[in-house]
Amino acid sequence: MIDVLIGFYLATLITELFTTRLYRLIGWYALNSLFLGLIALKMGLNLGDDAMIISGSLTILVKFLIIPYILKNITSKFDIPRNINPNLKVHYSTIIVPIILVFTFYLVTPLSDNFTYNANYVAISISSLFLALLLVIEHKNVAPKIIGFLSIENALFLLAVSATKGMPMLVELGIFVDVMMLIVVVNILFKHQGEF
């Protein structure tokens, strides 16, 4: 079941890279966060870790429901352009994405014995980190960059969950506070962009 959820998580992140409409990008980010929360819930149930179950539930609540709702309201309030064309051409992205995936699997293979879960989960989380960074790099507008940074945070959360037997609850709550502060910064940036 975790394999299927991680596959959907990676597929939604790759789809974010090729999306050219802002609301669709927010929707794909929301689905990506939903699968991340379900992965954390399933791993928490498998390990019997209550903190990971709470983290998965908070991830679904905050990142799947609240943050996309706030982003849609902010973009409509400040009249941010809905069409987001990436600077990187599609045929370059279709070459870069498989290279990133192969590179991270090759990178993690020597370390595969050191992880408690499947090493492929760690490879996927590292590749999703690079893919989210590519999402930040390939856009010049503020909104896709913000979603890229939120996707980087999702990738770091997946890496922490898959490489260990779970993070301390205090660290996870600190990450959620950082995400909420990012929303405040997003509000300021969108206001600033809407004035030009």
N, C-alpha and C positions, 0 to 999 in steps of 0.2 A: 504493500500500500504506500509506503514511504517513497519507493522508487517512482510510482506513478505521480505522486504529488510533486516530487522534485523535478520530474520531467515536465509537468505543467508549469511549474515555477520558472524553469529555464526557457520554455517556449514563450511564455508571456513576456519575459525580459527581452528575448530576441525580437519579438513583435514590436516592443516599444521602440527599438532602433529604427524600424522601417515605417513608423506611423508618421503621417504628415498633418494630422488634425489634432488640435490641442485637447479637446474633450475626449477623443479616443485614447490619446496618450494617458490622460488621467484615469480613464476606465481600465486600461491595461495595467497601470500601476496598482490600481485597487485590486484587480484580480491577482496580480503578483503578490501583493501583501496578504490576500486571503489564503493563497496556497502556502505562503510562508508560515502564517499562523496555524494552518492545519498540520503542517510538518512538525512544528513545535508541539502541538497538542498530541499528535500521534507518538512522537519520540518521548514526550512526558508520560504518556500512558504506558508505553513499553518499558520505560525505566522505573515507573512508579514515582516520578519526581513531581511533587505538587507545584514547586516553583516554576518549572517549565510549562506545566499546564496553565498556570496563571499567566505566564508570559505569552503563551499562544493565544489565550483568550483576549488579553490586552492588545496584542498585535492585531487581531481581527477587529476589535472594537475601534482602536485608534487609527490604524493605517488603512483598514478596508472601508470603514464608515466615516469617521470624523474628518481625517485629512483630505480625502477626495472631495467631500462636501465643502470644506473650507476653501480648497483650491478653486473649485468651480464658482463659488460665490465671489472670490477675489478677482478672478479673471473676468467675470461678467461686470463686476462693479467698476473696474478700471479700464474696461474696453480693450483688453489685451488681444492682439491679432490671433485668430483661430487657426490660420494656416501657418504651419511651422515646417518649413523646408530645411532639411539638414544641409550643412556645408559639404559634407562628404557624399559623393555620388553613390547611388544604390549598388552599382556593380563593384565598387570598392568595398562597401560594407559586406557584401556577400562573400568576398574573398577574406576579409579580416576576421569575421565571426568564426569560421571553421579553424582558422589558424590559431585564434585564441583558445578555442576548445581543445585542440590537439596539443598545444603547448602546455596548458595547465595539467592535462592528464599525464603528459610526459614528465612534467615537473614533480607531480605528486607520487608517481610510481615508486621511486626509491624509498619513500617514507611511508609506504602503505601499511607496514606492520605496526606503526606507532599510534594508529588511530583506533578508538574504541568502536566506532561505527565503520561502515564501508568507506574505503578511501575514495571511492568515486564521488561520494557526497562532498568531501573536502575539495576535490578537483572541480566539481560543479560550482561550489560556493566561491572558489578563487576565480574561476572563469567568469562567473556572474559579476564579481567585483570589477574585473577588467571591462566587461561589456557595459556596465553602468558608467564606468569612467569614459568609455567611448561615447555614450549617450550625452555626457556633459560636454565633451570636446566637440562633437559634431554639430552643435546648435549654437547660434549666436543670440537667440532670444532668451529672456530671463526664465520664462515658465518651464521650458524643457530642461534647462540647466538645474532648476530646483528639483524637478522630478528625478533627474539623474542623480543628484545628491541623496535624495530619499531612497533611490534604488541602491546606491552604494551602502547606505545604512542597512537596508534589507540584506544585502550580500554579506556584510560583516556579522549581522545577527545569525544568518544561516551558517557561516563559518564557525562562529562560536558554539552554536548548537551541535553541529556535526563533528567538529574536531574534538570536543570534550564531552563529558557526560552532563553538560548543562552549565550555564553561567550562574554566578551568585545573583540572587534577586536584586540586591542593591545596585549591581552593575546594570541590570536590565532596566530598572526604574530610572537610573541616570541617563540611559539612552533615550527613554521616552521623554524625559525633561528636555534633552537636547533637541529632539524632534519638535517638541512644542515651541521651543525658542526659535527653531528654524522657521516655523510658520509665522511668527512675529516678524522675523527678518524678511520673509517672503512678502508679507503685507506691505512693508516699507518699500521694498524693491519694486513691487508692482505699482505702488502709488507713484514712485519716482519715474518709472517708465511711462505711466499713463499721462504724466505731465508734459512729455515731449511729443 
